[in-house]
Amino acid sequence: MSVIVVSGTGTDIGKTVVTAGLVALAQGRRVAVVKPAQTGVAEGEPGDLAEVVRLGGPAHTLELVRFPEPLAPATAARRAGVPGPGAEEVADRIAALSGAYDLVLVEGAGGLLVRFDAGGSTLADTARLLAAPVLVVASAGLGTLNSVALTGEALRARGVAQLGVVVGSWPAVPGLADRCNLLDLPEAAGAPLLGAVPEGAGRLSPADFRARAADWFAPSLGGRRPTASAPPAPAAAPVRRPVAAAAALR
């Protein structure tokens, strides 16, 4: 069994879409996706794992706990009056999948050091217990170099391997900072840039998403992207004004 832990430099960074892309690339293998803690989603509503399967394709899913309030897992658990999942419990549940699946993807909540429970368990602790590498999902714009550097430093301090960095939402019209960061991210992270998912990829049809996913990731993740520093094609073609209308605006 191969385990990859998918974390991020923050929330709403693109972890779910990146995880779905990895599932799409692994079709034909036995794949499981684990969400240790889902927050901000009520019982009966589709959560992140449902979105991963909708976009990426069939996979076994396991959600350990769910809290309706959109808070850090430890905070949501405290307000709900129940214990959050400890790192040992999470690692044991993932290890129990050994033998049944070729690949297990573990999608975190928020960033690497967000607390799961009152004892301070984090996704980094779970990765360490599993001896699993962490794939860090980052933003493209200003501030991302500092965020990936801090995340990489936290991983190294705990003896956890960093698989690489993926940009979770590459802008359709990237600015100067975005383009420069694409070149600078590997040095800041201390790990290779392994992909960039175009902005709006989650709005593609499942068929288009699965057909295009390989273009967003490096070969080491099962993709066919020739160079990590090359920006991906937009998820949707930019809207172009008719020539006559453009001329009228000059």
C-alpha positions in Angstrom: 0.0 0.0 0.0 1.3 3.5 -0.9 0.0 6.4 1.2 0.1 10.1 0.1 -1.0 12.7 2.5 -2.4 15.8 0.8 -2.1 19.0 2.9 -2.1 22.6 2.1 -0.8 26.0 3.1 -4.3 27.0 4.2 -7.9 26.4 3.6 -9.8 26.7 0.3 -6.4 26.2 -1.4 -7.4 23.4 -3.8 -6.7 20.3 -1.8 -10.0 18.5 -2.9 -9.5 19.2 -6.6 -5.9 18.1 -6.4 -6.9 14.9 -4.6 -9.5 14.3 -7.3 -6.9 14.8 -9.9 -4.7 12.1 -8.3 -7.7 9.8 -8.2 -8.3 10.4 -11.9 -4.6 9.5 -12.6 -4.9 6.3 -10.6 -8.0 4.9 -12.3 -7.4 1.2 -12.9 -5.7 0.8 -9.5 -7.4 0.1 -6.2 -7.7 3.5 -4.6 -9.0 4.7 -1.3 -9.4 8.3 -0.1 -9.6 9.1 3.6 -10.8 12.4 5.2 -9.9 12.4 8.8 -12.1 15.3 9.7 -14.8 17.0 7.6 -16.0 20.3 8.9 -18.5 22.8 7.6 -20.8 20.2 6.1 -24.0 18.9 7.7 -25.0 15.3 8.0 -26.5 14.0 4.7 -24.8 16.7 2.6 -22.1 15.8 0.1 -18.6 16.6 1.5 -15.2 16.7 0.1 -15.0 13.0 -0.6 -18.2 13.1 -2.7 -16.6 15.8 -4.8 -13.3 13.8 -5.1 -15.3 10.8 -6.5 -17.6 12.9 -8.7 -14.6 14.5 -10.5 -11.9 11.9 -10.2 -13.8 8.6 -10.6 -14.5 5.6 -8.4 -12.6 5.2 -5.2 -13.3 3.7 -1.7 -13.9 6.6 0.7 -13.6 6.9 4.4 -14.6 9.9 6.4 -13.8 9.5 10.1 -15.7 12.4 11.7 -17.9 15.2 10.5 -18.8 18.5 12.2 -21.3 21.0 10.6 -19.6 24.1 11.8 -16.9 25.5 9.4 -14.1 25.5 12.0 -10.8 23.8 12.7 -11.5 20.1 13.7 -10.5 20.5 17.3 -12.6 23.6 17.8 -15.6 22.1 16.0 -15.3 18.9 18.1 -15.1 21.0 21.4 -18.2 22.9 20.5 -20.0 19.7 19.6 -19.0 18.2 22.9 -17.3 15.2 21.3 -13.6 14.2 21.1 -11.8 14.9 17.8 -9.8 12.2 16.1 -6.3 11.6 17.5 -3.3 11.1 15.2 -2.9 7.5 16.4 -6.5 6.7 15.7 -6.3 8.2 12.2 -3.1 6.4 11.4 -4.5 3.1 12.6 -7.6 3.4 10.5 -5.5 4.2 7.4 -3.1 1.4 8.2 -6.1 -1.0 8.4 -6.6 -0.4 4.7 -3.2 -2.1 4.0 -3.5 -4.9 1.5 -6.9 -3.9 0.2 -5.7 -0.9 -1.8 -2.8 0.0 -4.0 -3.0 3.7 -3.2 -4.5 5.6 -0.2 -4.8 9.4 -0.4 -5.4 11.3 2.9 -6.9 14.7 2.5 -6.4 17.0 5.4 -8.5 19.9 6.7 -6.9 23.3 6.4 -3.1 23.4 6.8 -0.5 21.0 8.1 -0.6 21.9 11.8 -4.4 22.4 12.2 -5.4 20.5 15.3 -7.6 17.5 15.2 -8.3 17.1 18.9 -7.8 18.7 22.3 -4.4 16.9 22.6 -3.0 18.8 19.7 -2.8 16.0 17.1 -2.2 17.2 13.6 -2.0 15.9 10.1 1.8 16.1 10.3 1.6 13.7 13.3 -0.4 11.2 11.3 2.0 11.4 8.3 4.9 10.8 10.7 3.2 7.7 12.3 2.5 6.3 8.8 5.9 7.3 7.4 4.0 8.7 4.5 5.1 11.6 2.3 3.1 14.9 2.2 2.1 16.6 -1.0 1.6 20.3 -0.3 -1.0 22.3 -2.2 -0.3 26.0 -2.4 -1.6 29.1 -3.9 0.0 30.9 -6.8 0.0 34.5 -5.7 1.8 36.8 -3.3 2.6 35.2 0.1 2.8 31.7 -1.2 6.6 31.5 -1.0 6.6 32.2 2.8 3.7 29.7 3.3 5.4 26.9 1.5 8.7 27.6 3.2 7.1 27.4 6.7 5.3 24.2 5.7 8.4 22.7 4.4 10.3 23.7 7.6 7.6 22.1 9.8 7.8 18.9 7.9 11.6 18.7 8.1 11.5 19.4 11.8 9.2 16.4 12.3 11.2 14.1 10.0 8.3 13.9 7.5 9.2 13.7 3.8 7.7 16.3 1.5 6.7 14.7 -1.8 6.5 18.1 -3.6 4.2 21.1 -4.2 1.2 21.5 -6.4 -0.4 24.9 -7.2 -4.1 24.3 -6.4 -5.6 27.0 -8.6 -3.4 28.5 -11.4 -5.1 31.8 -12.6 -6.5 32.0 -16.1 -4.8 35.3 -16.4 -1.6 35.0 -14.2 0.1 38.2 -12.9 3.8 38.8 -12.6 3.9 37.4 -9.0 2.2 34.2 -10.1 4.6 33.6 -13.0 7.6 34.3 -10.8 6.4 32.1 -8.0 6.0 29.2 -10.3 9.8 29.3 -10.8 10.6 30.1 -7.1 8.3 27.6 -5.3 10.7 24.6 -5.4 13.5 26.6 -3.7 11.2 28.0 -1.1 9.6 24.6 -0.4 12.8 22.6 -0.6 10.9 20.2 -2.7 10.0 19.9 -6.4 7.0 21.5 -8.1 4.9 18.6 -9.2 2.0 20.4 -10.9 -0.5 23.2 -11.3 -4.2 22.8 -11.6 -5.9 25.5 -13.6 -8.4 27.8 -12.0 -12.0 26.5 -12.5 -10.9 22.8 -13.0 -13.6 21.8 -10.4 -16.3 23.2 -12.7 -15.3 21.0 -15.6 -17.5 18.0 -16.4 -16.2 14.8 -14.8 -15.3 13.4 -18.2 -13.3 16.5 -19.2 -11.7 16.7 -15.7 -10.4 13.1 -16.0 -9.3 13.5 -19.6 -7.2 16.6 -18.8 -5.9 15.7 -15.3 -2.7 14.2 -16.7 -1.7 17.5 -18.2 -1.7 19.2 -14.7 0.7 16.8 -12.9 4.3 15.6 -13.3 5.1 12.1 -14.4 6.1 11.1 -10.8 2.4 11.6 -9.9 1.2 9.7 -13.0 0.8 12.8 -15.2 2.4 13.8 -18.4 3.2 17.5 -17.8 6.6 17.9 -19.4 8.0 20.6 -17.1 6.6 21.7 -13.8 7.5 25.4 -14.4 5.3 25.5 -17.5 1.8 27.0 -16.7 -1.1 24.7 -17.4 -3.7 25.5 -20.1 -6.8 27.3 -18.7 -9.7 25.1 -17.7 -11.8 27.2 -20.0 -10.7 29.3 -23.0 -10.5 33.0 -22.2 -13.4 35.0 -23.4 -12.4 37.0 -26.5 -14.2 40.2 -27.6 -15.3 40.4 -31.2 -12.8 42.5 -33.3 -15.4 45.2 -33.9 -16.1 45.6 -30.2 -12.5 45.6 -29.3 -11.8 48.3 -31.9 -14.6 50.4 -30.5 -12.9 50.5 -27.1 -9.6 51.8 -28.4 
